[in-house]
Each structure stands twice: as C-alpha cells, then as structure tokens.
Amino acid sequence: MIKNGHHAVSEPSREACANPGAAACSPEKRKRVVRVWCDGCYDMVHYGHSNQLRQAKAMGDYLIVGVHSDEEIAKHKGPPVFTQPERYKMVRAIKWVDEIVEGAPYVTTLETLEKYNCDFCVHGDDITLTVDGKDTYEEVKRMDRYRECKRTQGVSTTDLVGRMLLMTKAHHSNIDSSEYQQHTDNFGKGPKGHSPWTGVSQFLQTSQKIIQFASGKEPQTADTIIYVAGAFDLFHIGHVDFLETVYKQADRPYVIVGLHFDQEVNRYKGKNYPIMNVHERTLSVLACRYVSEVVIGAPYTVGKDLLDHFKVDLVCHGKTEVFPDKDGSDPYAVPKKRGIFHTVDSGNGLTTDDIVQRIIENRLQYEARNQKKEAKEMAVIEAMKKKARTVEPYGLQ
C-alpha cells in the first residue's frame, strides 16, 4: 500500500462500499469492487497519459494498467524512447494507478480482462492500431467491454519530440512560428493529411484541470513538510526516483514542489528549456503519488517568507548543480543557515538533457515512426469517411 497525498492507495474492500449512505458508492459499486483495465506504451509519460488514467480510475474502484514491452512496441510502432523498466516505474508513480502488469499484450482481448478480473477496459477517443492497421480494441468493443474517455488536447509525444528538436524558445512564446512548425511537421504529418491524434495542438490550462489533478489535502499536525524546487521539465524517471527518495525522508511526509516560471528556467538552463511550460509541468508533477502540493511560479531563492508561510521542516535538493540566483547568491542560503537543508541521492542521474540527447541521436528513427503512425491513422479516417458516405443515403430514407 502506498500513501499518496495522504490517500491510501489499495484495492477498496467491499465493506468500504457497504454503507448505503456512502456518497461515492453507486448501487453497483456497493455490491462489489469495479476493476478497470487500461493499457498502452506509456512512452515519454506526460500529463495526457495521467489524465487518461485519472478518468479511467473515476469509472471504477481499482485501476490496473498494462504496459507493453519494448519488443511489442518496436513491432507495432517503432522503437520507444524509454526502456521498459523506466516505463514500468513511471506508470507506477502515477497516483491513480493501483497495479501494473508488465509486458502486457499489445492487442487487448477478453482473455486479458478475464485473467485480471477486470470489468472493462478504458481508452482515449483516438485510434490505436497494430502493425497491420487493425484496431487493438476491436474484440472488447464488440463484446461491450470497452469504455472511452476524452483525450487530453494540446499534448502528444509527437509534439514533445518536436519541441525537443527545436533549439530556440519559439514554443514558449509563439506556437505559430515557422521554425516551430517546420520541426513539428516532420513529426506530426504523414504523406496524405493531418491526423487529429498524432498532430500538434496548443495546451490551454484551466483551473478545473488543476483541481482534478490536485489532492486537495492540507498538511496535518504530525506531518513533516518537505520542500523541493526546480524545473521538473519533461517529468521523467529521474524526477520520480528523486521525489520517492524525498518522500522517504519522513514517516509522514507532505511534499511541496516549487515550480519555477519558464523565464526563470531558461535563465539557468538556457537553450530551448523548458520544453514544457509551467502549466504543463504543474499537471505532470501533481500526477505523481509522492507529491502533496505544488507552488506554481515559486521564487528561485528559498527564503524566509516561503519557509515560514508553508511551515517547512526540511528542504531537499538532489545531486544536480545548484545555479546561483541573478545576484550571484546561493538560493538555499536561508535553509542551510536554519540547518534544514539536505542533499539527497536518488541513485538516478538521468536528466532532461539526457532525454533530449536520446531524441536527437535517434531523430530519423522517431521521424519515420511518427510518420508511419500518421499514415495508418489517416487510412483509418478515410475508411470511416467512405463508410459514412455509403451509409448516409440509406439512413435518410
């Protein structure tokens, strides 16, 4: 059992829904636990993946997520960016996930649902295709064991890859720039059109989305309030290992993550960083089970006002370099003086720079992979349009 923002994450008991007055329990849920299945590659996990899993969990009580192996992904889509152990750990860290199945089959069948005692599977309103262009959910759809959730607009792995290859800050300020479009076109357009699923769009943050991702739990008297700060850009396994290590610093941790504004991140990291804007980074961090709260646009220097306001007991930083503030001062001078600063070693040295390098080194492979995916999606869209045109005249009679 893993605590997440002081929620206990475990399979709910039938007794928990036995109380007829329980607001969260529908008549169906009072009878038994509803087990939900999701599956996917979960490569370069972003807040779109997390939002899908959040919606899926809301449809039942216990969420099982199947993660495909490297071999299966390479066969049907092309080489993944992250290794399967990295992808397994990333999905485990998402707070709505109760259990994962490693090496899940690429095609979702009734046999899989029965094996894990799941009532139905959930997927976004896009299309997932096998290497030969077949819908991977065809069987469970036919047997009415399939449910659909809304795909998160404004983010895709395709988009993020395009941003990484763009070595300017155009994606921060002008999404319509020709330079940005040149890079994203290579990754989000096939030879015959533009798929609504693979293509690139702009993310628009809303207060409702933040509320949906936030735990809403205030720290309790016995909690140890731990503060960490940084960019947490392209939220990845290095961040997860760091936050898990921070979480283990206390028996009752309440972890607050301070996220720096885009301009601040660019000041100390340079190049085209951050890849994700502060709104996107907020959702990515909030989806992590080791995080209780996020400060959006936190000051770079961890000063007296911030420490006193949040009643911080411990300030942690990883083994990465600490850049000085604009005036050359140490941003952690105050917590060090108070004796509450602690450097933690997660044992994982992966950085956002390392991920960008993976993309750059294998650029042609990822370009070919995404264009192939786009072409398959466009073929399906055209087939659906053709079918609709054939059926429509008879439907009007």
C-alpha positions in Angstrom: 0.0 0.0 0.0 1.4 3.4 -1.0 0.2 6.6 0.5 -0.4 9.4 -2.0 -1.1 12.9 -0.7 -2.3 11.1 2.5 -4.7 8.9 0.5 -4.2 5.1 0.9 -3.9 3.5 -2.5 -5.0 -0.1 -2.3 -7.9 -2.2 -3.6 -11.0 -1.0 -1.8 -12.8 -3.6 0.3 -16.5 -4.5 -0.3 -17.1 -3.3 3.3 -16.0 0.2 2.3 -19.0 0.5 0.0 -21.4 -1.4 2.2 -22.7 1.8 3.8 -25.8 2.9 1.9 -25.1 6.5 2.8 -21.6 6.5 1.2 -21.8 9.3 -1.4 -19.0 7.8 -3.6 -20.7 4.4 -3.9 -23.3 3.8 -6.6 -25.7 0.8 -6.1 -23.5 -1.2 -8.4 -20.3 -0.4 -6.5 -21.9 -1.3 -3.2 -22.3 -4.8 -4.4 -18.6 -5.3 -5.5 -15.4 -3.6 -6.5 -15.3 -2.4 -10.1 -12.0 -3.3 -11.6 -10.8 -1.2 -14.6 -8.1 -2.1 -17.2 -6.0 0.4 -19.2 -3.0 -0.4 -21.4 -0.5 1.3 -23.6 3.1 2.0 -24.3 3.3 4.9 -21.9 6.5 6.1 -23.6 7.5 9.6 -22.5 4.7 9.7 -20.0 3.1 13.1 -19.8 0.0 14.7 -18.2 -2.1 13.4 -21.1 -1.4 9.9 -20.1 -2.0 10.8 -16.4 -5.4 12.4 -17.3 -6.5 9.3 -19.2 -5.7 7.2 -16.1 -7.4 9.7 -13.8 -10.6 9.4 -15.9 -10.3 5.6 -16.0 -10.0 5.4 -12.3 -13.1 7.5 -11.9 -15.1 4.9 -13.8 -14.4 2.2 -11.2 -12.7 1.4 -7.9 -9.4 -0.3 -8.8 -7.2 0.5 -11.8 -4.9 -2.0 -13.4 -2.6 -0.7 -16.1 -0.9 -3.0 -18.6 2.4 -1.6 -20.0 3.7 -3.1 -23.3 7.2 -4.5 -23.6 9.9 -2.9 -25.8 9.6 -5.8 -28.2 5.9 -5.3 -28.7 6.2 -1.5 -29.2 9.1 -1.9 -31.7 7.0 -4.4 -33.6 3.8 -2.3 -33.9 5.0 1.3 -33.7 8.8 1.6 -33.7 11.5 2.0 -31.0 10.4 3.5 -27.7 12.3 6.4 -26.2 12.4 4.9 -22.7 13.2 1.3 -21.7 10.6 -0.9 -20.3 11.9 -0.8 -16.7 11.8 3.0 -16.9 8.2 3.0 -18.4 7.0 0.5 -15.7 8.3 2.7 -12.9 6.9 5.9 -14.4 3.4 4.4 -14.6 3.6 3.0 -11.0 4.3 6.6 -9.9 1.0 7.9 -11.2 -1.3 8.4 -8.2 -4.4 6.9 -9.8 -2.8 3.6 -10.6 -3.3 0.7 -8.2 -1.4 -2.0 -10.0 0.5 -2.5 -13.2 1.0 -5.5 -15.4 4.5 -5.7 -17.1 4.7 -6.8 -20.7 1.0 -6.6 -21.4 -0.1 -7.8 -24.9 -0.4 -5.1 -27.5 -3.9 -6.3 -28.5 -6.4 -6.1 -25.7 -8.6 -9.3 -25.6 -11.4 -10.6 -23.4 -8.8 -13.2 -22.2 -6.7 -10.4 -20.7 -9.7 -8.8 -19.0 -10.8 -12.2 -17.5 -7.2 -13.0 -16.4 -7.1 -9.9 -14.3 -10.7 -10.0 -13.3 -11.5 -6.6 -14.9 -15.0 -5.5 -15.8 -14.0 -3.4 -18.8 -11.1 -1.5 -20.4 -10.8 2.2 -20.9 -9.0 4.1 -23.7 -9.0 7.6 -25.1 -11.1 8.7 -28.1 -8.3 8.2 -30.6 -7.2 5.1 -32.5 -4.6 2.5 -31.6 -3.5 0.3 -34.4 -1.5 -2.9 -34.8 1.4 -3.2 -37.3 -1.1 -4.3 -40.0 -3.6 -1.5 -39.3 -6.2 -3.2 -37.1 -7.9 -1.7 -34.1 -6.2 -3.1 -31.0 -9.6 -2.9 -29.1 -11.8 -4.5 -31.7 -12.7 -7.6 -29.7 -13.5 -5.8 -26.4 -15.5 -3.2 -28.3 -17.6 -5.9 -30.0 -18.3 -7.6 -26.6 -19.3 -4.3 -24.9 -16.3 -4.4 -22.5 -14.9 -1.1 -23.7 -15.3 2.4 -22.3 -14.0 5.7 -23.8 -12.5 8.7 -22.1 -11.7 12.1 -23.6 -8.2 12.5 -24.9 -6.3 15.5 -23.4 -6.0 18.2 -26.0 -2.7 20.0 -26.5 -0.2 17.4 -25.8 1.3 14.3 -27.5 4.6 12.5 -27.6 4.9 13.7 -31.2 4.6 17.4 -30.1 7.1 17.0 -27.3 9.7 15.4 -29.6 9.2 18.3 -32.0 9.8 20.8 -29.2 13.0 19.0 -28.1 14.4 19.3 -31.6 13.7 23.0 -31.8 16.8 24.7 -30.4 15.1 28.0 -29.8 12.5 29.3 -27.4 9.8 29.7 -30.1 7.5 27.1 -28.3 7.4 29.3 -25.2 6.1 32.4 -26.9 4.8 31.8 -30.4 3.4 28.4 -31.2 2.7 29.5 -34.8 6.3 30.4 -35.7 7.5 28.9 -39.0 10.6 27.5 -37.3 8.5 25.6 -34.8 6.1 24.4 -37.4 9.0 23.1 -39.6 10.1 20.8 -36.8 6.6 19.6 -35.7 5.6 19.0 -39.3 8.3 16.3 -39.5 6.8 14.5 -36.6 3.1 15.2 -36.8 2.2 14.9 -40.5 2.1 11.9 -42.8 2.1 11.9 -46.6 -1.7 12.1 -47.0 -3.0 14.5 -44.5 -3.1 15.5 -40.8 -4.3 13.1 -38.1 -6.3 14.7 -35.2 -4.5 12.3 -32.8 -0.8 12.4 -33.9 -0.9 16.1 -34.8 0.2 19.1 -32.7 -2.0 21.5 -30.9 -1.6 24.1 -28.2 -2.3 23.3 -24.5 -4.7 25.6 -22.7 -4.6 25.4 -18.9 -7.8 25.7 -16.8 -8.5 25.9 -13.1 -10.7 22.9 -13.4 -7.9 20.7 -14.7 -5.7 21.7 -11.8 -8.5 20.9 -9.3 -8.9 17.5 -10.9 -5.2 16.7 -10.6 -4.7 18.1 -7.1 -5.1 16.0 -3.9 -6.9 18.8 -2.0 -5.4 17.6 1.2 -4.0 20.0 3.8 -0.9 19.0 5.9 -1.7 17.5 9.3 -0.1 18.4 12.6 2.1 15.2 12.6 3.2 15.6 9.0 6.8 16.6 8.1 6.6 19.3 5.5 9.3 18.9 2.9 10.0 21.5 0.2 11.8 20.9 -3.1 12.2 23.2 -6.0 13.2 23.0 -9.7 12.0 22.9 -13.3 10.8 19.3 -13.4 10.8 19.6 -17.1 9.6 16.6 -19.2 8.8 14.9 -16.0 10.7 11.6 -16.1 12.0 8.6 -14.2 14.9 10.7 -12.7 12.4 13.1 -11.1 10.3 10.1 -9.9 13.3 8.5 -8.2 14.3 11.8 -6.6 10.8 12.5 -5.3 10.4 9.0 -4.0 13.7 9.4 -2.1 12.5 12.7 -0.7 9.2 11.1 0.3 11.1 8.5 2.3 12.8 11.2 4.4 10.0 11.1 6.9 7.3 8.8 8.3 4.5 11.2 7.4 5.8 13.3 4.5 3.9 16.2 3.0 6.0 17.0 -0.1 5.6 20.5 -1.6 7.2 21.1 -5.1 8.1 24.6 -6.1 8.0 25.0 -9.9 9.9 27.9 -11.4 8.4 30.0 -14.2 9.5 29.4 -17.7 11.7 32.5 -17.9 13.5 31.6 -14.8 14.2 28.0 -16.0 15.5 29.4 -19.3 17.8 31.8 -17.3 19.7 29.0 -15.6 19.3 26.2 -18.2 19.4 28.1 -21.5 18.9 26.5 -24.9 15.2 25.9 -25.6 14.4 25.0 -22.0 11.9 24.4 -20.5 10.4 22.0 -23.1 7.1 22.1 -21.2 5.6 25.3 -20.0 4.8 25.9 -16.3 1.2 24.9 -16.7 2.1 21.6 -18.3 4.8 20.9 -15.7 2.3 21.6 -12.9 0.0 18.8 -14.0 2.9 16.4 -14.6 4.1 16.9 -11.0 0.7 16.8 -9.5 0.0 13.4 -11.0 2.9 11.9 -9.0 1.9 9.9 -6.0 4.8 11.3 -3.9 3.7 14.9 -4.3 1.2 16.6 -2.0 1.2 20.2 -3.3 2.7 22.4 -6.0 3.7 26.1 -5.8 3.3 27.5 -9.3 5.9 30.0 -10.1 7.9 29.6 -6.9 10.7 32.1 -6.2 14.1 30.8 -7.2 15.6 31.7 -3.8 14.1 29.6 -1.0 13.8 32.5 1.5 12.4 33.1 5.0 8.9 34.1 3.8 8.4 30.9 1.8 9.7 28.7 4.6 7.6 30.4 7.3 4.4 30.5 5.1 4.4 26.8 4.5 6.0 25.9 7.9 8.7 23.9 6.1 10.6 21.3 8.2 13.0 20.2 5.6 14.4 21.5 2.3 15.8 18.9 -0.1 17.8 19.1 -3.3 19.3 16.4 -5.5 22.9 15.9 -6.6 22.4 18.1 -9.7 24.2 21.5 -9.8 22.7 24.4 -7.9 22.8 27.6 -10.1 23.2 30.9 -8.3 20.4 33.5 -8.3 20.5 36.6 -10.5 22.6 38.5 -8.0 25.0 35.6 -7.6 23.7 34.4 -4.2 23.1 30.9 -3.0 19.3 30.2 -3.4 19.5 27.8 -0.4 21.4 30.1 2.0 18.5 30.5 4.4 17.5 26.8 4.8 21.2 26.0 5.2 21.5 28.6 8.0 18.5 27.1 9.7 20.0 23.6 9.4 17.1 22.2 7.5 18.8 21.8 4.1 19.5 18.2 3.0 21.1 16.9 -0.2 19.6 13.6 -1.2 21.0 11.0 -3.6 18.3 9.0 -5.5 20.9 6.9 -7.3 19.5 8.0 -10.7 21.4 10.6 -12.6 19.1 10.9 -15.6 18.4 14.5 -16.6 16.2 16.2 -19.1 19.3 16.9 -21.2 19.9 13.1 -21.4 16.4 12.6 -22.8 16.8 15.3 -25.4 20.1 13.6 -26.4 18.3 10.3 -26.9 15.8 12.0 -29.2 18.5 13.8 -31.2 20.7 10.7 -31.6 17.7 8.7 -32.9 15.9 11.5 -34.7 15.5 9.7 -38.0 14.0 6.6 -36.4 11.4 8.7 -34.4 10.6 10.7 -37.5 9.9 7.5 -39.5 7.9 6.0 -36.6 5.6 9.0 -36.3 5.1 9.4 -40.0 4.2 5.7 -40.3 1.7 6.1 -37.4 0.2 9.2 -39.0 -0.2 7.4 -42.3 -2.0 4.4 -40.7 -4.4 6.8 -38.8 -5.2 8.7 -42.0 -6.0 5.5 -43.8 -8.5 4.6 -41.0 -10.0 8.1 -41.1 -10.5 7.9 -44.8 -12.1 4.4 -44.5 -14.5 5.8 -41.8 -15.5 8.7 -44.1 -16.1 6.4 -47.0 -18.3 4.1 -44.9 -20.2 7.1 -43.7 -20.8 8.3 -47.2 -22.1 4.9 -48.2 -24.5 4.5 -45.2 -25.9 8.1 -45.2 -28.2 7.9 -48.2 -30.0 4.9 -46.8 -30.2 6.4 -43.3 -32.1 9.4 -44.7 -34.9 7.3 -46.3 
